[in-house]
Amino acid sequence: MCSDTGEYILAMYDIRGKQDYIYKSSKIKEIVGGSYIIRDCFEDCLFPAAEEVSEEEQEREAAYTKKGIFSYRREAGTEEEKAFTPKKFQERLNMGYIGEVIYDGGGNFFVLYKNIEAYRNVNRRFYYNLLEKTYSLRVLTTYIENINFEDYPGDQSKIYARHHKREQQESIISPVNTLPVVQTDYRTSLPLAEYIGSPEEKVSYESKRKYGKYEEIKKAGKEDRQIQGSDLLDEMVTKKGEESLLAVIYIDGNNMGAQVEKCLKGLKSYEACTKKLREFSEDIQKYYITDRISEVDALLAQKEKSQRRFVVYAGDEVTIICNARNAYDLAMGYLTGLAESAPEGENRTSCAGIAVFHSHAPFPEAYRIAEECCESGKKLMKKEGIEHASLIDFHYCQGAFGTSLEQTRKEEGTEENSRPWFVNLGKKKCSGIIQDQYVSCEVVQRMKEVLNNAGRSNIKNLAFSAKKSEADFKSELERIRAHQLDKNKNLDFSLGGLLNDKMQRKLIYDMVIVYDLWFAKKDTKSEEEGEGVK
């Protein structure tokens, strides 16, 4: 068995086009099945391929130990036994393994192979399995030679640089093209080839595999929130035929690359770096996923419509479908809990995007809008040089889909708005205005109280005048204040001089869009109808 590190190969596997693969369909089971296929991609396709290669090598040596790739996540034993060291790696090769998973987390999957021949033999089988089990999922792999066990950051930089070049040369051709005489899926243009369900429905190979994966997980009977959620979107609406509004919440962690660099600061060897990276991956799973999802479920348990569906949750990313009335509270609860639970001296933040949509609307489009809302928060952080902050942006999908969030807002005349809103700066809750121009969610809460005192009928007029012109908006504010019957109610729309005329107009319009869903006071019928004003 080789012992020269010059023969070892460090390989990086990168799953490409995850969102496109998952959200080709509007059907929840198919979407969830696609997310599971991605989650189990290496388990179902790479490890079996490596075991076949390992078995063939062992047969040539008259031994029969089907080892494949050693994985610290798959193997039983203590953390010390699973830890990576050059000595243990060599021992595992002597046992019949042909490689070892160095790190699996945050979208990265690194494998150290014993030589280039093993790497190539595994990949030939891996890509065959990938086509067979996923149909169109793309995985790009890159490798480097001449491994230096005393300089993991150096090797990582080399493989990232080479991988970036490979990304630019990547082919995106689909596995098969259709002919005019072939029936095709109207959503994906893939050929219809197999039947599923009762009554039977003809679907593509890819859809069949996604449905199959969903049923496989469901039959396993495991405790899994994606499987346990509502299968039908209509089950989540307030009242079908009257208010069929849902929301998709997309939450994504900030500065994960910088966090990885920070956790490796001062470390050099493979042994030290892999230990730290594996601990970091477990922490991310706990703080961004496990703990937060438990809090979301606890919050939903207090709501009238508690149904929800976790579509994706992995790494630092979560996608939830829920009743539109619960979306703001859920996003706020997640981001607040994330910041408060961060260890001393650390900041954990994410941005959240919310798309409110009708249950019959195409879900992939609603998801895309939610993702763009999330990205608007990240763009603001980058623009202002803010490193640690959690922000919320949202969009009420009232018109046709198909255009970008930026273009939609431009066409609606709402590109100048108060969003995204700041939830916190690191661990600190935001109060007032951020950098003299951005709104915090505390300001939103204060404005909510003022709007509730103004009465619902006046609020609708405010939205109309705010969109019409600045002069009309100021005139409407004066009219509401002049006709106020209860002088004890606070109708200071400037919040004590905190908001200038322009900020008042933008914030009030943004809040009125979703006022009935998130901010309306529902104590009594008279208050909802605007008691206290003429």
C-alpha positions in Angstrom: 0.0 0.0 0.0 1.3 3.5 -0.8 2.6 5.7 1.9 3.9 8.6 -0.1 1.6 11.6 0.2 2.6 12.6 -3.3 0.2 9.9 -4.6 -2.8 10.9 -2.5 -5.6 12.9 -4.2 -7.8 15.5 -2.5 -11.1 15.7 -4.3 -13.9 18.2 -4.0 -17.5 17.4 -5.0 -19.9 20.3 -5.7 -23.6 19.7 -6.4 -24.7 22.2 -9.0 -28.1 23.7 -9.7 -29.7 22.6 -6.5 -32.6 25.1 -6.6 -33.3 24.3 -10.3 -33.4 20.6 -9.6 -35.7 20.9 -6.5 -38.1 23.5 -7.8 -38.9 22.3 -11.3 -42.2 21.1 -10.0 -45.1 22.8 -8.2 -46.0 19.6 -6.3 -44.8 19.5 -2.8 -44.0 15.7 -2.7 -41.9 16.0 -5.8 -40.1 19.1 -4.4 -39.4 17.4 -1.1 -38.3 14.2 -2.9 -35.9 16.3 -4.9 -34.4 17.9 -1.8 -33.9 14.4 -0.2 -32.2 13.2 -3.4 -29.7 16.0 -3.0 -29.3 15.4 0.7 -28.6 11.7 0.1 -26.7 12.1 -3.2 -23.3 10.9 -1.9 -24.8 8.3 0.4 -26.8 6.8 -2.5 -24.4 7.3 -5.4 -20.8 7.9 -4.3 -20.3 5.5 -1.4 -21.8 2.5 -3.3 -19.5 3.3 -6.2 -16.5 3.4 -3.9 -17.5 0.1 -2.4 -17.6 -1.6 -5.8 -14.1 -0.3 -6.6 -12.9 -1.4 -3.2 -14.4 -4.9 -3.7 -12.8 -5.3 -7.1 -9.4 -4.4 -5.7 -9.8 -6.8 -2.8 -10.9 -9.6 -5.1 -7.6 -9.2 -7.0 -5.8 -9.5 -3.7 -7.8 -12.6 -2.6 -9.5 -10.6 0.2 -13.1 -9.7 0.6 -13.6 -6.6 2.7 -16.0 -4.2 1.0 -14.8 -1.0 2.6 -15.0 1.9 0.0 -14.7 5.4 1.5 -14.3 5.9 5.3 -16.8 8.5 6.6 -16.6 10.0 10.0 -20.4 10.5 9.9 -21.3 7.0 8.9 -18.9 5.1 11.2 -19.7 4.2 14.8 -17.1 4.8 17.5 -15.8 7.7 19.6 -14.9 11.1 18.2 -11.2 10.2 18.8 -11.6 7.0 16.7 -13.3 8.9 13.9 -10.8 11.8 13.9 -8.5 12.3 10.9 -4.7 11.9 11.3 -2.2 10.9 8.6 -1.4 7.7 10.6 -5.0 6.7 10.9 -5.6 7.4 7.2 -2.8 5.0 6.3 -4.2 2.4 8.7 -7.6 2.7 7.0 -6.0 2.2 3.6 -4.3 -0.9 5.0 -7.7 -2.2 6.1 -9.1 -2.0 2.6 -10.5 1.6 2.3 -9.6 3.5 -0.8 -10.3 7.0 0.6 -11.7 9.0 3.5 -14.1 11.9 3.8 -12.2 14.8 5.1 -15.1 17.2 5.6 -18.8 17.1 4.8 -20.7 20.3 5.5 -21.9 23.7 4.3 -22.2 22.4 0.7 -18.6 21.1 0.7 -17.7 17.5 0.3 -14.0 16.7 0.4 -12.5 13.1 0.0 -8.9 12.1 0.3 -8.2 9.2 -2.1 -5.2 6.9 -2.0 -4.3 7.6 -5.7 -5.6 9.0 -9.0 -6.6 5.5 -10.2 -9.0 5.0 -7.3 -10.5 8.5 -7.8 -11.2 7.9 -11.5 -12.6 4.5 -11.0 -15.0 5.7 -8.3 -16.1 8.7 -10.4 -16.9 6.5 -13.4 -19.3 4.5 -11.3 -20.5 7.5 -9.4 -21.7 9.4 -12.4 -23.5 6.3 -13.8 -25.3 6.0 -10.4 -26.1 9.7 -10.5 -27.8 9.4 -13.9 -29.6 6.3 -12.8 -30.9 7.6 -9.5 -31.3 11.3 -10.0 -31.5 11.6 -13.8 -30.4 15.2 -14.2 -28.6 16.3 -11.0 -25.1 17.7 -11.8 -22.1 17.2 -9.6 -18.8 18.9 -10.5 -15.6 17.4 -9.1 -12.1 18.8 -8.9 -8.9 17.3 -7.5 -5.4 18.3 -6.6 -2.2 16.2 -6.2 0.9 16.6 -3.9 -1.0 16.8 -0.7 0.7 18.5 2.2 -0.6 17.2 5.5 0.9 20.2 7.3 -0.9 22.8 5.3 -4.6 22.2 4.9 -5.5 25.9 4.2 -2.9 25.9 1.4 -4.4 22.7 -0.2 -7.9 24.1 0.2 -6.9 27.4 -1.6 -5.4 25.4 -4.5 -8.5 23.2 -4.9 -10.8 26.2 -4.8 -8.8 28.0 -7.4 -8.8 25.0 -9.7 -12.5 24.4 -9.1 -13.4 28.0 -10.0 -11.8 27.4 -13.5 -13.7 24.1 -13.8 -17.0 26.0 -13.1 -16.3 28.3 -16.0 -15.9 25.3 -18.3 -18.8 23.3 -17.0 -21.3 21.8 -19.4 -25.0 22.3 -18.6 -26.4 20.0 -21.3 -29.4 17.9 -20.2 -29.0 14.1 -20.2 -31.5 13.7 -23.1 -33.2 15.8 -25.7 -36.8 15.2 -26.8 -38.2 14.6 -30.2 -41.4 16.2 -31.7 -43.2 12.8 -31.5 -42.4 12.3 -27.8 -44.8 13.4 -25.0 -43.2 15.9 -22.7 -43.7 17.4 -19.3 -45.1 20.9 -19.9 -43.1 22.3 -17.0 -39.7 20.8 -17.6 -39.9 19.7 -21.3 -38.5 16.3 -20.1 -40.0 13.2 -21.9 -42.8 11.5 -20.2 -41.8 7.9 -19.7 -43.3 6.2 -16.6 -46.5 5.9 -14.7 -47.1 6.6 -11.0 -50.0 6.7 -8.6 -53.6 5.7 -8.7 -55.2 6.8 -10.9 -52.1 6.6 -13.0 -50.2 9.7 -14.1 -47.5 9.7 -16.7 -44.4 11.5 -15.6 -40.7 11.9 -16.5 -37.9 9.6 -15.3 -36.8 12.5 -13.1 -40.2 13.1 -11.5 -40.6 9.3 -10.9 -37.3 9.3 -9.0 -38.3 12.3 -6.8 -41.7 10.7 -5.9 -39.9 7.4 -5.2 -37.4 9.1 -2.9 -40.3 10.8 -1.0 -42.1 7.5 -0.5 -38.8 5.8 0.5 -38.3 8.3 3.3 -41.9 8.2 4.4 -42.0 4.4 4.6 -38.9 4.4 6.7 -41.0 6.0 9.4 -38.3 8.3 10.6 -38.9 11.5 12.7 -38.7 14.0 9.9 -40.4 17.4 9.6 -40.3 17.5 5.9 -42.4 14.3 5.7 -44.6 15.2 8.6 -45.8 18.5 7.2 -49.0 19.1 5.3 -49.1 17.4 1.9 -51.7 19.9 0.5 -51.2 23.6 0.4 -54.9 24.2 0.7 -54.8 22.7 4.2 -52.7 25.7 5.4 -55.0 28.5 4.2 -57.2 30.5 6.5 -60.4 29.7 4.6 -60.5 28.3 1.1 -62.5 30.6 -1.2 -62.2 33.6 1.1 -58.5 33.9 2.2 -56.3 31.4 0.4 -53.0 33.2 1.2 -49.9 31.3 1.9 -46.3 32.4 2.4 -43.0 30.9 1.6 -40.1 31.9 3.9 -36.6 31.5 2.6 -33.8 32.0 5.2 -30.1 31.9 4.5 -27.1 32.4 6.7 -24.7 35.3 6.3 -21.0 35.3 5.7 -20.6 31.5 6.0 -17.3 31.6 4.1 -15.9 34.1 6.5 -17.1 32.0 9.5 -15.2 29.0 8.1 -12.1 31.1 7.7 -12.4 32.4 11.2 -12.8 28.9 12.7 -9.5 27.8 10.9 -7.6 30.9 11.9 -4.2 30.0 13.3 -4.5 26.3 12.3 -2.4 24.6 9.6 -2.4 20.8 9.7 -5.0 18.5 8.3 -5.5 17.0 11.7 -6.3 20.3 13.5 -8.3 21.8 10.6 -10.5 18.8 10.0 -11.3 18.5 13.7 -12.3 22.2 13.8 -14.3 22.0 10.5 -16.3 19.0 11.7 -17.1 20.7 15.0 -18.1 23.9 13.1 -20.5 21.8 10.9 -22.2 20.3 13.9 -22.6 23.8 15.5 -24.2 25.1 12.3 -26.6 22.2 12.2 -27.6 22.9 15.8 -27.9 26.7 15.8 -29.3 27.3 12.3 -31.4 24.2 11.9 -32.2 21.9 14.9 -32.8 24.6 17.6 -34.5 27.1 15.2 -37.0 24.6 13.8 -38.0 23.5 17.3 -38.7 27.1 18.1 -40.7 27.6 14.9 -42.9 24.6 15.7 -43.4 25.9 19.3 -44.4 29.2 17.9 -46.8 27.7 15.4 -48.4 25.6 18.1 -49.8 28.8 19.5 -51.3 29.9 16.2 -54.8 29.1 14.9 -53.5 27.7 11.6 -50.4 25.7 12.8 -49.9 23.7 9.6 -46.6 24.1 7.9 -44.2 22.4 5.5 -40.4 22.5 5.8 -39.4 22.1 2.1 -35.7 22.3 2.6 -33.5 22.6 5.7 -29.8 21.9 5.5 -26.7 23.7 6.5 -27.6 27.3 7.1 -30.7 27.3 4.8 -34.3 26.9 5.6 -37.4 27.1 3.4 -40.9 27.0 5.0 -44.4 27.2 3.6 -47.1 28.4 6.1 -50.2 30.4 6.4 -49.5 33.9 5.3 -50.7 35.4 8.7 -47.9 33.5 10.5 -45.0 34.3 8.2 -43.7 37.5 9.8 -43.7 36.1 13.3 -42.0 33.0 12.2 -39.2 34.9 10.4 -38.8 37.2 13.3 -38.7 34.3 15.8 -36.1 32.5 13.8 -33.7 35.5 13.3 -34.1 36.6 16.9 -33.5 33.2 18.4 -30.5 32.7 16.1 -28.8 35.9 17.4 -29.6 35.3 21.0 -28.3 31.7 21.0 -24.9 32.5 19.5 -22.0 31.7 21.9 -20.1 34.5 23.6 -18.0 36.5 21.3 -19.7 35.1 18.1 -22.4 36.5 15.8 -24.8 34.3 14.0 -27.1 36.1 11.5 -29.3 35.3 8.5 -31.4 37.1 6.0 -35.1 36.2 5.5 -37.2 36.7 2.4 -41.0 36.2 2.5 -43.3 35.8 -0.5 -47.0 36.0 0.1 -49.0 34.2 -2.6 -52.3 32.5 -3.3 -52.4 28.8 -2.8 -53.2 28.1 -6.5 -50.2 30.1 -7.7 -47.0 28.3 -9.0 -44.9 27.6 -5.9 -41.5 27.7 -7.7 -42.2 31.3 -8.7 -43.2 32.2 -5.2 -40.0 30.6 -3.9 -37.9 32.5 -6.4 -39.4 35.8 -5.2 -38.7 34.8 -1.5 -35.1 34.0 -2.4 -34.7 37.4 -4.2 -36.2 39.1 -1.1 -33.6 37.4 1.0 -30.9 38.4 -1.4 -31.9 42.1 -1.1 -30.9 42.0 2.6 -27.5 40.6 1.7 -27.0 43.2 -1.0 -27.8 45.9 1.5 -25.2 44.5 4.0 -22.6 44.4 1.2 -23.4 47.9 0.0 -23.1 49.4 3.5 -20.2 47.2 4.6 -22.2 45.6 7.5 -20.8 42.3 8.5 -23.3 41.1 11.1 -27.0 41.8 10.7 -30.3 40.0 10.2 -32.8 41.5 7.8 -36.3 40.8 6.5 -37.7 41.7 3.1 -41.1 40.6 1.7 -43.3 40.8 -1.4 -47.0 40.4 -1.8 -47.4 38.5 -5.1 -50.6 40.0 -6.5 -49.9 40.1 -10.2 -48.4 37.8 -12.8 -45.2 35.9 -12.2 -42.2 35.6 -14.5 -40.3 38.8 -13.8 -37.6 39.6 -11.3 -38.4 41.2 -7.9 -36.5 44.3 -9.0 -38.4 44.6 -12.3 -41.8 43.9 -10.6 -41.2 46.7 -8.0 -40.2 49.0 -10.8 -43.4 48.3 -12.7 -45.4 48.8 -9.6 -43.7 52.0 -8.8 -42.5 50.7 -5.4 -38.8 50.3 -6.0 -38.1 53.0 -3.4 -39.5 51.4 -0.2 -38.5 51.0 3.4 -37.4 47.3 3.0 -35.5 45.3 3.9 -36.0 45.9 7.7 -33.3 45.3 10.3 -34.0 42.7 13.0 -30.7 42.9 14.8 -27.0 43.9 14.4 -25.1 40.9 15.6 -26.5 40.0 19.0 -28.0 43.5 19.6 -31.6 44.3 18.8 -32.0 47.2 16.5 -33.8 50.3 17.8 -34.6 53.4 15.7 -33.2 54.0 12.3 -30.0 52.3 11.1 -27.4 54.6 9.6 -30.0 57.4 9.4 -31.9 55.7 6.5 -32.9 52.1 7.2 -35.8 50.9 9.3 -35.6 48.5 12.2 -38.3 46.1 13.1 -38.7 47.9 16.4 -39.7 51.0 14.4 -42.2 48.8 12.5 -43.6 47.7 15.8 -44.0 51.3 17.0 -45.7 52.3 13.7 -48.0 49.3 14.1 -49.4 50.8 17.3 -50.0 54.2 15.6 -51.7 52.6 12.7 -54.0 50.5 14.9 -55.0 53.8 16.7 -55.8 55.4 13.3 -58.4 52.8 12.4 -58.6 50.4 9.5 -60.6 52.6 7.1 -58.1 55.4 7.4 -55.2 53.0 6.9 -56.5 52.0 3.5 -56.8 55.6 2.4 -53.2 56.2 3.6 -51.9 53.4 1.3 -53.7 55.0 -1.7 -52.5 58.5 -1.0 -48.9 57.3 -0.3 -48.7 55.7 -3.7 -50.3 58.7 -5.4 -48.0 61.5 -4.3 -46.2 63.0 -1.4 -48.6 66.0 -1.3 -51.6 63.7 -1.1 -50.0 61.6 1.6 -49.3 64.6 3.8 -52.8 65.9 3.3 -54.3 62.5 4.3 -52.2 62.4 7.5 -53.4 65.9 8.4 -57.0 64.9 7.7 -56.7 61.8 10.0 -55.2 63.8 12.8 -57.8 66.6 12.5 -60.7 64.2 12.7 -59.3 62.2 15.6 -62.0 61.8 18.3 -60.0 60.2 21.1 -57.1 62.7 21.8 -55.5 60.2 24.1 -54.6 57.9 21.2 -51.2 58.5 19.8 -51.3 59.4 16.1 -47.7 60.7 15.7 -46.7 59.2 12.4 -43.2 60.6 12.7 -42.7 58.6 15.9 -41.5 61.5 17.9 -39.5 63.0 15.0 -37.7 59.8 14.2 -39.1 59.5 10.7 -39.0 62.3 8.2 -41.8 62.8 5.6 -40.2 60.5 3.0 -39.6 57.7 5.5 -43.1 57.9 6.9 -44.5 57.6 3.5 -42.4 54.5 2.5 -42.8 52.7 5.8 -46.6 53.2 6.0 -47.1 52.0 2.5 -45.0 48.9 3.0 -46.9 48.1 6.2 -50.3 48.7 4.8 -49.6 46.1 2.0 -49.7 43.4 4.7 -51.5 45.2 7.4 -54.5 42.8 7.6 -52.1 39.8 7.7 -49.5 40.9 10.2 -50.3 44.2 11.9 -54.1 44.7 12.3 -55.5 44.8 15.8 -58.2 42.2 16.1 -59.5 42.8 19.7 -62.9 44.0 18.7 -64.9 44.5 15.5 -65.3 48.3 16.2 -61.5 48.7 16.5 -61.0 46.9 13.2 -63.5 49.2 11.5 -61.8 52.3 12.8 -63.5 53.4 16.0 -62.1 56.8 17.2 -62.0 58.6 13.9 -64.6 60.2 11.7 
